[in-house]
Amino acid sequence: MKKRIEDRGLGIAKARAAALPRAIVYLLSSILSIAIALTASARAEQAKPSGDYLIHLPGIAGYHGMDRQLLDGLRDGGYAGEVQVIDWPGEAPGLAALFDRKRNLQRSQALADGIVARLRERPSDRIVVTAHSGGAGIVVWALEKLPAGVSVDTVVLLAPALSPEYDLSKALAHVRGKMYAFTSPYDVVLGPGTRTFGTMDGVKCDAAGKCGFVLPPDADKELYNRLVPLPYDNKWLREGNVGDHIGSMGRHFSRNVVAPLVTGKLDQPGAPVNDVASANGQARPTAARRSTALAPSRQKTSRSPNDSAASSLTPTRSTTPP
């Protein structure tokens, strides 16, 4: 009996001894498989290619055919990256979008948050922002709200509906490359229109999209070197741009003039921005006081807007052009 128990115990011990190498091999192979999978995942994440990411904001009328013409022209001109359209006027376009200061600040905060999220996900992406007319206000305020160390690469403002003396310093601090501003003295929307109803920042004057930005007294002159004024050039008639409010949005003009700036193939130098004194010396229309009906708390037209915004942000519509 004792012998039988010893034999049985010996058999169990031998079986365990025989199974141990197989268990160790299985365990090691499992660990190796997991390690290989994790390494492959990490390499794939590191190898994720950087790309171009373009954000476009229309004017107060919302996203329409002229915006599609602009984006189609950029595609024609070689832009091959991702495109997102932020249709910020939403269900309240037109003058309602112009006057709703609180909602516009919310839109700008949402845009800033979106830029931060994109760079957190894909830090190597090259981010380009284009904006037409009133969309320039949303873009500039969004740039002002970006945290320290977060920047976009290029900004293109087409007929910007901001007051000429608006201080762009804080926004320019978040532009790694250049901010281009297309303007035209023939733009009647940004002349009689903004003198009557006001600019995005609420000043009743000829907007910067008509007469250009000027350097406010307290602005950072070094940062203003990043602003490239592009006043209307008669040779742009050949590109289909007659100098009106939507002239810079045409497909042909977009392909041949705007696209090289967006793709980075052309770094347009541009002339220095005039200061307020020299601009006034050229008989530039003086900005009127801001209408108290729009923002009674505003004190100086050259300052940044109130950075506070409501915490609930309305989702924006994303559209990819064909």
Beta strands, then each sheet from edge to edge (+ up, - down):
strand 1: 52-57
strand 2: 82-85
strand 3: 126-132
strand 4: 154-158
strand 5: 179-183
strand 6: 227-231
sheet 1: 2+ 1+ 3+ 4+ 5+ 6+
end
